[in-house]
Amino acid sequence: LKIDVGGTVGNVSAADFLRPNDIVLNDVRALRACADNKCLCAANNTQTDVVPLVTACQQCMFAALITRNKLPDDPRAGQASALTAYQTACNATASILLDTTVIALVPPPNWDGPFGQGLNVGTTVITVIVGALLGSGLIGVVISM
């Protein structure tokens, strides 16, 4: 099974799919027992199927990257695009169409989301007044030309 991950890695074999170039993230063993593409693409949600194990491994890598607040150095490490490439390879090579819910990553429970800078009421009032003064001043300049 060849998986086109893209980026600096390009095409990788199934054996190398869960081995990103990151010492914290590369301790995985889900793909070693499979000998054929049918095994590599099995996703019937049993404990021996590989795709849920691959997704769980990617989920773990994804959570580790968020916890470390680090961008991945390798496109195989905790990326939804890597799982999509795995899905595409299973469809092309083994003619097995994986459901997207089987390969979905979710944010970890300790993630507080992206930080958004909000304005309080006082700062919002000042910002609106300054914007109105600048806008009316610019309109006055244009009219007086």
C-alpha positions in Angstrom: 0.0 0.0 0.0 1.6 3.3 -1.1 0.2 6.4 0.5 0.8 9.9 -1.1 1.1 12.1 2.0 2.6 15.0 0.0 4.9 17.6 1.4 8.5 16.8 2.0 7.7 13.1 2.5 5.8 12.3 -0.7 4.8 8.6 -1.2 5.3 6.3 1.8 4.7 2.7 2.4 2.2 1.5 4.9 5.1 0.4 7.2 6.4 4.0 7.2 3.1 5.8 7.5 3.1 5.9 11.3 6.8 6.8 11.6 7.0 10.6 11.4 10.4 12.2 11.9 9.6 13.2 15.4 11.1 11.3 18.3 8.1 11.9 20.6 5.6 10.7 18.0 7.2 7.7 16.4 6.5 4.9 18.9 3.8 3.0 17.0 3.2 -0.6 16.1 -0.3 -0.8 14.5 0.9 -1.7 10.9 3.5 -4.4 11.6 1.2 -7.4 11.7 -0.4 -6.8 8.3 0.9 -8.6 5.3 -1.6 -7.4 2.6 -3.6 -4.4 1.5 -6.9 -5.9 2.6 -5.6 -6.1 6.2 -4.2 -2.6 6.0 -7.6 -1.2 5.0 -9.9 -3.2 7.3 -12.2 -1.0 9.2 -15.1 -3.0 10.6 -14.5 -1.5 14.1 -13.2 -4.7 15.6 -10.2 -4.6 17.8 -8.0 -6.3 15.2 -8.9 -3.9 12.3 -6.0 -1.7 11.4 -7.8 1.5 10.2 -9.2 2.3 13.7 -5.8 1.7 15.2 -4.2 4.0 12.6 -6.8 6.7 13.4 -6.2 6.3 17.1 -2.5 6.6 16.6 -3.0 9.8 14.5 -5.4 11.1 17.1 -2.7 10.5 19.8 -0.1 12.4 17.6 -2.6 15.2 17.0 -3.2 15.6 20.8 0.6 15.5 21.4 1.1 18.3 18.9 -1.6 20.4 20.5 -0.3 19.8 24.0 3.2 20.7 22.9 1.8 23.7 20.9 4.0 22.7 18.0 3.4 22.5 14.2 4.2 19.1 12.8 7.6 18.7 11.2 6.3 15.8 9.2 3.0 15.6 7.2 2.3 12.1 8.6 2.2 13.3 12.2 -1.3 13.9 13.5 -2.8 15.3 10.3 -6.3 14.8 8.8 -4.7 15.1 5.4 -2.5 12.1 6.2 -5.6 10.0 7.0 -7.3 11.2 3.8 -4.2 10.1 1.9 -4.5 6.7 3.6 -8.2 6.5 2.7 -7.3 7.4 -0.9 -4.6 4.7 -1.0 -7.1 2.1 0.3 -9.6 3.0 -2.3 -7.1 3.0 -5.2 -5.1 -0.1 -4.2 -7.5 -2.4 -2.3 -10.8 -1.0 -3.7 -12.0 -0.4 -0.2 -13.9 2.8 0.4 -13.4 3.9 4.0 -16.1 6.0 5.7 -14.8 9.5 6.7 -16.1 9.0 10.2 -13.6 6.2 10.7 -10.7 8.4 9.8 -11.8 11.7 11.5 -9.7 13.5 14.1 -11.3 15.4 16.9 -9.7 18.1 19.1 -8.5 16.8 22.5 -10.7 17.5 25.5 -8.0 19.8 27.1 -7.9 22.1 24.0 -9.4 25.5 24.7 -9.6 26.5 21.1 -8.0 29.3 19.2 -7.5 32.5 21.2 -9.7 35.4 20.0 -9.0 38.9 21.2 -12.3 40.3 22.3 -13.0 43.9 23.2 -14.8 44.9 26.3 -17.6 47.5 26.2 -15.4 50.5 27.0 -12.8 49.6 24.4 -15.5 49.0 21.8 -17.1 52.4 22.5 -13.7 54.1 22.1 -12.9 52.2 18.9 -16.2 53.1 17.4 -15.8 56.8 18.3 -12.3 56.9 16.8 -13.5 55.1 13.7 -16.4 57.5 13.3 -14.1 60.6 13.7 -11.6 59.2 11.2 -14.3 58.3 8.7 -16.1 61.7 9.0 -12.7 63.5 8.7 -11.9 61.6 5.6 -15.3 62.4 4.1 -14.7 66.0 5.0 -11.4 66.0 3.2 -12.9 64.4 0.1 -15.8 66.9 0.0 -13.5 69.9 0.3 -11.4 69.0 -2.7 
